[in-house]
Amino acid sequence: MSHKVELSLKETLLNQLVFLEENVTEIIGSYFSSNRNKYKEFLNTYSTEVQDFLSTTDERSESSPTKAFIGTKVVLKYEDEDETDDYTICMPENSDPDKGFISFLSPVGSQLLLRSSGEIMNLITPGGEFKVTIKAINFDPIQS
């Protein structure tokens, strides 16, 4: 039986900080065979950005964060086409690319993580490199 629990962005991010701190060695060991220091630095940067966000945010700004965190939906507009895509950045075990859920450790997820709303970037995907604009970043409070 699956229960849906509504968590605020602050609660979600606090839970992530605890999880990452307690499991950083296991995460790096499970998902990366080389450049482990690079990925440890990546996770430390993420944790620092989350802490900064938590220290400066208020309840009114929670549903529309300006940066992409784990648990946020990122809406992209492809600059050379009139198309948009959205991706929800998630933990590896919740990844389902066909449904738009991408791991923060995946090549696309790691490029989107910590990007800002309105930012223009070159997104490298298996299908090529695309110039995209981050049109919106939203938080969906329903977590499984």
C-alpha positions, 0 to 999 in steps of 0.5 A: 500500500502506497501512501502519499505524503505532502512534504514542503520543499524545506522538509524535502531538502533537509531530508536530502541533506541528512541522506546525502551526508549519511550515504555519500560514500555508498552513493559514490561507491555504487555509481562511480568507478572513477573520478570519485573525488570529482563526484564527492565535490559535486555532492558537497557543492550541492549540499552547500547550495541547499544549505544556502537556499534553506537559510535564505528562503521563506515559505512563500518562495518554496513552490517556485525555487529559482534553482533546480534541486532534487525533487524539482521539475525543470521546464526547458525550451529548445532554442532552435525549435519551438518545443519544450520538455520537462524533467523532474530531478530525482534520486537514482532509485526513482528514475524513470526517463520515459515518464520524465523522472531523471536521476540527479546523477545521470548525465542530463540530471547532473547538468540541470542540477543547481541551474537557475530559472532563465538560464541559457545553457548547452545541454549535452544529451545522447541525441546531441548538444542543444541550446536550451533555456530553463523556462521554469523550476517548480516543486511538486510537494507530493512525494511517494 
